[in-house]
Amino acid sequence: MKNDKAKQYWRENLKYLLILLTIWFSVSYGAGIIFRSTLDQFYIGGFPLGFWFAQQGAIYVFVLLIFIYVRLMNRLDSKYGFDKD
């Protein structure tokens, strides 16, 4: 019973990781490299948007995803009862 609970917990954890890393990859590689020329039509802070994503945007998104991951894991811990000491 406890082993099944741990497997479900780990499966959900991996699902969250896959989703969040896919978002980060899409932002860092997609916005910063693949779609750079399209995004460069728009400006943020005086710089082309594609350049901004390549230099700073991907880092900001990564930090935001860390906070989202912490929140998701706290909920997951509570769901499976791993938040208790």
Protein Blocks (a to p, Z undefined) as FASTA:
>chain_A
ZZmmmmmmmmmmmmmmmmmmmmmmmmmmmmmmmmmmmmmmpceehiafklmmmmmmmmmm
mmmmmmmmmmmmmmmmmmnopmbZZ
